[in-house]
C-alpha cells in the first residue's frame, strides 16, 4: 500500500505515501478506499483527515502507470471520490506543497479542505491536451467562481493557496503544523450535518455568458491547434448551465474525445520525452556528481554572455574571460541590458538584478579561472581556435574541473585530444539566445567520464535547461538534421520557390519561423562557413550555391539589415527583397532549370521528411539514445510545433510507410542526390512499426 492509516484519538488520518508527489496510482487509490472503510467501520472515529506525506498533498495521476492496465483499474479516481462523498463521517483534505490535477480533484471531492500557505494549486491537464476528467471542471467553478476557474483550467498555471483564501475552496488556512491544525479542525466540524458536497453548491453567475465568450475570444487563435482550450471552456460552461451529474457526464465525454486527438498524444509524448531524456543507460544514482559551485565562460560575445547569465540566474558565481577589456565591457553591458529589459517587464526585481550582476566577474587572465568547477568555451566555431583555448585550459584548470565546449558542429573527440584529460571534456551546445532557449545538447565524447555526463545533465536542470544527450558526429543531433532541412529549402528555391512562399508554408505548418527567416536571425554567414568546411571534408555532399551567392553580396541577415529579406533600422520585420528574388531567378536560369509551381504540401513534406530521414540515421548510429530525444531537441531548440510532437513523432503519426513512399518519389525527381534513404526507416516501414 502507498497510503497509511493511523488513529489520533477520535480522528483517523489517511496519509498518501507515494513519492515523489504522491501520485494517485492504483495502490494509493486502494489505500485511500481501505482507509475510508476502516474509519467508517470504527465507532470511535468521528472524522477523517486525508493528507500527503513528504513535499505535497498530491500531484495527480501517477505518470509511471500511464498507458498501463493499472491506470484504469478499479478503484478509479472517480470511484475514490464517490466513496469520499458518500462517507457518513466528514473527510477533510489537508493540503500542503501542491494539489494538482487529480490531486486537486480528490481534495474537491472531500467535505472540507484546509491548507498551508504557499501550496501550489492547479489543474494543469490542458498542457497535456486534455481536461480535468474527475470532476475538476464542475467542482472548481462552484468554489472559486467562474472567472477564476476558467483562468486556472484553460491556462493550467498554479495558484498559491493564500491567493484563494477568499474563496470556498479552503475552509481554513493553517498556521503551524498542518496535521495538528487539520485534526483540530476535523474535531470542530465532526458533528456538523448535513455533510457538505461541492457538487451541491449552486452556481450563481449572472454574467456567465459574457465571461465565457470572453474566454473563447482569448483562445480563438490557438484553439485550432490546441482543441483542449475550447473544450475546457465548454466543460466549465456545462457547470453553469447543467445539473451537476449531467455536467460530470459532459466533462467525461470531452475528456474521452480529447485523449484520442493527435494534439493530445503529441503533448503527452513531449511530456514523457522530457522525463525520458534524463535517463542514460549505465548511469544511475550510484554515479556521484561533481560539485558545481563556480563556473567560468571563455568568450563574452552574445553566446558567452547568455551562458554566463544562466549561471547567475541559478545563483552560481561565474567569471567571463576575453582577450580584450573592451570585449568584456561589451559583454557585461549586454548582460545588464538583458536584465534591465526583464526588470521593465516586471519579471525581475531590482534586488534580483543586483544580486545576479554581483555573481558575474570578468578577467583577461586564464589563471584566474583555475579553481572553477566547470569552464565552458564559447569562442569562434573554428577548430584551431578551440585548440588554442583547450590547451590553455588544460594547463590552468584544477584537477576534476569539467572542460566544456559550446561547439555546434565540430568533433568533440578531437577537441578533447587537445588536453591531457579527455575524460573531463564534454560538449554543452547552448542555443541562441542562450539565456532564453531551453535546449542544451550535452555531447558525450568517447572518453567523457560517466560522472562528468551525469553532472552536466544535472546542471542542465539547475540552470533551467532541457538536457538531451548526443553522441559525437558533425552537427550532433539538431544541426546535423537541420542541414538536410536547409539543403532541401535551397534546392526548392532553385526549382521554383521564393523565400516568402517557402517560409510561409513552414510557418503555417506550425514552426515559429521558416528556414530563411531563421537563417537571417542566426546569421547567414554561419551556415556559409559550415558549408565551406563540409565541402572540403565531404566532397561528395552536393549543396546549392544559392546561399553562398547571397553571402557573397554581404547579406548576412538581420545584423546587416539584409539577408534573404530586407530589414529596416530598428525593425525585425522581414520584407521580401526584389534583389534576392531576382538573384534566385538568375541562378536557376544559369543552371538551366525550368522553374515550376511548387505546392505548400511538397514544401512541408520535403523539409519535414528530410529531418525524419536524417533522424533515422542518427538513431541507427546511436548518436541519439531514443527517438523521443530527437523530438525533444526540435521542440525545445528549433521551434517545431509542440502540437505535432516533434519530427519523429510526426512521421509516426503520418505513418512511416507514407513517409517512405513520399521520399522515394522525391528521390526520383530533381536533386535526387540529396536523398539517401535511412535503412532504419525502410525497415520500420516494412514491418508496420513506428519510431516510438
Long-range contacts (C-beta under 8 A, 24 or more apart in sequence): 1-27, 1-28, 1-30, 1-31, 1-34, 2-27, 2-28, 2-31, 3-27, 3-28, 3-30, 3-31, 3-32, 3-34, 3-35, 4-31, 4-53, 5-31, 5-34, 5-35, 5-38, 5-39, 7-42, 7-44, 7-45, 8-183, 9-183, 10-44, 10-45, 10-46, 10-47, 10-187, 10-190, 11-45, 11-46, 11-47, 11-48, 11-49, 11-183, 11-186, 11-187, 11-190, 12-38, 12-39, 12-42, 12-45, 12-47, 12-48, 12-49, 13-48, 13-49, 13-51, 13-179, 13-183, 14-39, 14-48, 14-49, 14-50, 14-51, 15-51, 15-52, 15-53, 16-50, 16-51, 16-52, 16-53, 16-57, 16-58, 17-53, 17-54, 18-62, 19-53, 19-54, 20-54, 20-55, 21-55, 21-56, 21-58, 21-59, 21-60, 21-98, 21-100, 21-103, 22-52, 22-53, 22-54, 22-56, 22-57, 22-58, 22-59, 22-103, 23-58, 23-59, 23-60, 23-61, 23-62, 23-63, 23-64, 23-65, 24-58, 24-60, 24-61, 24-62, 24-77, 24-80, 24-102, 24-103, 24-106, 25-61, 25-62, 25-64, 25-65, 25-70, 26-62, 26-65, 26-70, 26-71, 26-73, 28-62, 29-75, 29-76, 29-77, 29-79, 29-80, 30-75, 32-80, 32-83, 32-84, 33-75, 33-79, 33-80, 33-83, 36-83, 36-84, 36-87, 36-91, 39-87, 39-89, 40-87, 40-88, 40-89, 45-89, 46-89, 46-186, 46-187, 46-190, 46-191, 47-89, 47-90, 47-91, 47-92, 47-186, 47-187, 47-189, 47-190, 48-87, 48-89, 48-90, 48-91, 48-92, 48-186, 49-91, 49-92, 49-94, 49-179, 49-182, 49-183, 49-186, 50-84, 50-91, 50-92, 50-93, 50-94, 50-106, 50-107, 50-110, 51-93, 51-94, 51-96, 51-178, 51-179, 51-182, 52-95, 52-96, 52-97, 52-103, 54-97, 55-97, 55-98, 56-96, 56-97, 56-98, 56-99, 56-103, 56-119, 56-120, 57-93, 57-94, 57-95, 57-96, 57-97, 57-98, 57-99, 57-103, 57-107, 57-119, 58-98, 58-99, 58-100, 58-102, 58-103, 58-106, 58-107, 59-98, 59-100, 59-101, 59-103, 60-100, 60-101, 60-102, 60-103, 60-104, 60-105, 61-101, 61-102, 63-271, 63-272, 63-275, 66-268, 66-272, 77-102, 77-105, 77-106, 77-134, 78-134, 78-135, 80-106, 80-109, 81-105, 81-106, 81-109, 81-134, 81-135, 82-109, 84-109, 84-110, 84-111, 85-109, 85-111, 85-197, 85-199, 87-111, 87-195, 88-195, 89-190, 90-186, 90-189, 90-190, 90-192, 90-195, 92-171, 92-182, 92-185, 92-186, 92-189, 94-174, 94-178, 94-179, 94-181, 94-182, 95-119, 95-121, 95-161, 95-170, 95-178, 96-178, 98-122, 98-158, 100-124, 100-158, 101-125, 101-132, 101-136, 102-132, 102-134, 104-136, 104-140, 105-132, 105-134, 105-135, 105-136, 105-139, 106-134, 108-135, 108-136, 108-139, 108-140, 108-143, 108-169, 108-198, 109-134, 109-135, 109-139, 109-198, 111-195, 111-196, 111-197, 112-171, 112-185, 112-186, 112-189, 112-196, 113-169, 113-170, 113-171, 114-170, 114-171, 114-172, 114-173, 114-174, 114-178, 114-181, 114-182, 114-185, 115-161, 115-170, 115-172, 115-173, 115-174, 115-178, 116-161, 116-173, 116-174, 116-178, 117-160, 117-161, 117-162, 117-173, 117-175, 118-160, 118-161, 118-162, 119-160, 119-161, 120-158, 120-159, 120-160, 120-161, 121-152, 121-158, 121-159, 121-160, 121-161, 121-164, 121-169, 122-152, 122-156, 122-157, 122-158, 122-159, 123-152, 123-153, 123-156, 124-156, 124-157, 124-158, 125-156, 125-228, 126-153, 126-154, 126-155, 126-156, 126-226, 126-228, 126-229, 126-232, 127-156, 127-267, 127-271, 128-264, 128-267, 128-268, 128-271, 129-226, 129-227, 129-228, 129-258, 129-261, 129-263, 129-264, 129-265, 129-266, 129-267, 129-268, 129-643, 130-228, 130-255, 130-258, 130-259, 130-264, 131-228, 131-231, 131-232, 131-235, 131-251, 131-254, 131-255, 131-258, 132-235, 132-251, 132-255, 133-251, 133-252, 133-255, 135-199, 135-248, 135-251, 136-251, 137-232, 137-235, 137-236, 137-238, 137-239, 137-247, 137-251, 138-199, 138-235, 138-238, 138-239, 138-244, 138-247, 138-248, 138-251, 139-198, 139-199, 140-169, 141-203, 141-205, 141-236, 141-239, 141-240, 142-168, 142-198, 142-199, 142-201, 142-202, 142-203, 142-239, 143-167, 143-168, 143-169, 143-198, 143-201, 144-168, 144-169, 145-205, 146-203, 146-205, 146-208, 146-211, 146-212, 146-236, 146-239, 146-240, 147-211, 149-236, 149-239, 150-211, 150-212, 150-215, 150-232, 150-233, 150-236, 153-232, 153-235, 153-236, 154-215, 154-218, 154-219, 154-229, 154-232, 154-233, 154-236, 168-201, 199-244, 199-245, 199-248, 200-244, 203-239, 203-240, 205-240, 208-237, 208-240, 208-241, 212-236, 212-237, 212-240, 225-263, 225-510, 225-641, 225-643, 226-263, 226-643, 227-258, 227-261, 227-263, 228-258, 228-261, 228-263, 228-264, 231-257, 231-258, 262-653, 263-643, 265-645, 265-653, 266-642, 266-643, 266-644, 266-645, 266-646, 266-649, 266-650, 266-653, 267-642, 267-643, 267-645, 269-628, 269-631, 269-645, 269-646, 269-649, 269-692, 270-631, 270-632, 270-635, 270-642, 270-645, 270-646, 272-628, 273-628, 273-629, 273-631, 273-632, 273-635, 273-646, 274-466, 274-632, 276-626, 276-628, 276-629, 277-466, 277-467, 277-468, 277-469, 277-628, 277-629, 277-632, 278-457, 278-461, 278-467, 280-453, 280-454, 280-457, 280-469, 280-625, 281-625, 282-450, 283-450, 283-453, 283-454, 287-450, 287-451, 287-454, 288-451, 289-451, 289-454, 289-455, 289-458, 290-373, 290-400, 290-402, 290-451, 290-452, 290-455, 291-373, 292-316, 292-373, 292-374, 292-402, 292-455, 292-459, 292-462, 293-317, 293-373, 294-318, 294-319, 294-371, 294-372, 294-373, 295-319, 295-372, 295-373, 295-374, 295-375, 295-376, 296-320, 296-321, 296-369, 296-372, 296-374, 296-375, 296-376, 297-321, 297-375, 297-376, 297-377, 297-378, 298-375, 298-376, 298-377, 298-378, 298-379, 298-389, 298-393, 299-377, 299-378, 299-379, 300-327, 300-328, 300-330, 300-331, 300-332, 300-334, 300-362, 301-327, 301-331, 301-378, 302-334, 302-432, 302-433, 303-378, 303-406, 303-430, 303-432, 303-434, 304-331, 304-378, 304-379, 305-331, 305-332, 305-334, 305-335, 305-338, 305-435, 306-338, 306-430, 306-432, 306-433, 306-434, 306-435, 306-436, 307-376, 307-378, 307-406, 307-430, 307-434, 307-435, 308-335, 308-360, 309-335, 309-338, 309-339, 309-356, 309-360, 309-434, 309-435, 310-430, 310-434, 310-435, 310-463, 310-464, 310-465, 311-359, 311-463, 312-356, 312-357, 312-359, 312-360, 313-356, 313-435, 313-463, 313-464, 314-462, 314-463, 314-464, 315-359, 316-359, 316-462, 316-463, 317-359, 317-360, 317-361, 318-359, 318-360, 318-361, 319-360, 319-361, 319-362, 319-363, 319-368, 319-369, 319-372, 320-360, 320-361, 320-362, 320-363, 321-362, 321-363, 321-364, 321-365, 321-366, 321-368, 321-369, 322-362, 322-364, 323-364, 324-364, 325-364, 328-362, 328-363, 328-364, 331-362, 332-360, 332-362, 335-360, 338-435, 366-392, 366-393, 366-395, 366-396, 367-396, 369-393, 369-396, 369-397, 370-396, 370-397, 370-398, 370-401, 371-398, 372-397, 372-398, 372-401, 373-400, 373-401, 373-402, 374-401, 374-402, 374-404, 374-456, 374-459, 375-401, 375-402, 375-403, 375-404, 376-404, 376-405, 376-406, 376-428, 377-404, 377-405, 377-406, 378-406, 378-430, 381-407, 381-408, 381-409, 381-410, 381-526, 381-529, 381-530, 383-410, 383-411, 383-414, 383-415, 386-410, 386-415, 386-418, 387-415, 387-418, 390-415, 390-416, 390-418, 390-419, 390-425, 391-418, 391-419, 393-419, 394-418, 394-419, 394-420, 394-421, 400-424, 402-426, 402-452, 402-455, 402-456, 404-428, 404-456, 405-443, 406-430, 407-443, 408-475, 408-476, 408-479, 409-474, 409-475, 409-476, 409-479, 409-530, 411-472, 411-474, 412-443, 412-445, 412-472, 413-445, 413-446, 413-447, 413-472, 416-445, 416-447, 416-448, 422-447, 422-448, 423-447, 423-448, 423-449, 423-452, 424-449, 424-452, 425-452, 426-452, 426-453, 426-456, 427-470, 427-472, 427-476, 428-456, 429-470, 429-476, 429-478, 430-465, 431-478, 431-637, 432-522, 437-636, 437-637, 438-464, 438-465, 438-466, 438-636, 438-637, 439-465, 439-466, 439-468, 439-478, 439-632, 439-633, 439-636, 439-637, 440-465, 440-466, 440-467, 440-468, 441-468, 441-470, 441-476, 441-477, 441-478, 441-633, 441-637, 442-467, 442-468, 442-469, 442-470, 443-469, 443-470, 443-471, 443-472, 443-476, 444-469, 444-470, 444-471, 444-472, 445-472, 446-472, 466-632, 466-636, 468-624, 468-629, 468-632, 468-633, 469-624, 469-625, 469-629, 470-623, 470-624, 471-621, 471-622, 471-623, 471-624, 472-623, 473-618, 473-621, 473-623, 474-534, 474-537, 476-623, 477-615, 477-618, 477-623, 477-624, 477-629, 477-630, 477-633, 478-633, 478-634, 478-637, 478-638, 480-614, 480-618, 480-623, 481-610, 481-611, 481-614, 481-615, 481-618, 481-630, 481-634, 481-647, 482-611, 482-638, 483-530, 483-614, 484-610, 484-611, 484-613, 484-614, 484-674, 485-515, 485-607, 485-610, 485-611, 486-515, 486-519, 486-527, 486-547, 487-543, 487-544, 487-610, 487-674, 488-606, 488-607, 488-610, 488-674, 489-515, 489-516, 489-607, 490-543, 490-544, 490-546, 490-547, 491-544, 491-670, 491-671, 491-674, 492-598, 492-603, 492-606, 493-544, 493-546, 493-584, 493-587, 493-588, 494-544, 494-546, 494-584, 494-587, 494-588, 494-591, 494-593, 494-670, 494-671, 495-588, 495-593, 495-595, 495-596, 495-598, 495-670, 495-671, 496-595, 496-596, 496-597, 496-598, 497-598, 497-603, 498-576, 498-581, 498-584, 499-564, 499-565, 499-576, 499-580, 499-581, 499-584, 500-565, 500-574, 500-576, 501-598, 501-603, 502-603, 503-574, 504-600, 505-600, 505-603, 505-604, 506-603, 506-604, 506-607, 508-600, 509-604, 509-608, 509-641, 509-644, 510-640, 510-641, 510-643, 510-644, 511-639, 511-640, 511-641, 512-639, 513-639, 515-607, 516-563, 516-564, 516-565, 517-564, 517-565, 517-574, 518-639, 519-547, 519-557, 519-563, 519-564, 520-557, 520-558, 520-563, 520-564, 520-565, 520-567, 520-574, 521-557, 521-558, 521-572, 522-557, 523-556, 523-557, 523-559, 524-550, 524-551, 524-555, 524-556, 524-557, 524-563, 524-564, 525-551, 525-556, 525-557, 542-673, 542-674, 545-587, 546-583, 546-584, 546-587, 549-583, 549-587, 550-580, 550-583, 553-579, 553-583, 555-580, 593-670, 605-662, 605-666, 606-666, 608-647, 608-650, 608-651, 609-651, 609-659, 609-662, 609-663, 609-666, 610-674, 611-647, 612-647, 612-648, 612-650, 612-651, 612-659, 612-681, 613-663, 613-675, 613-676, 613-677, 613-678, 613-681, 614-678, 615-647, 615-648, 615-691, 616-678, 616-680, 616-681, 616-684, 616-691, 617-678, 617-680, 619-648, 619-680, 619-691, 620-678, 620-679, 620-680, 627-691, 627-692, 628-692, 648-691, 648-692, 649-691, 649-692, 651-690, 651-691, 652-690, 652-691, 652-692, 656-681, 656-684, 656-685, 656-689, 656-690, 656-691, 657-685, 657-688, 659-685, 660-685
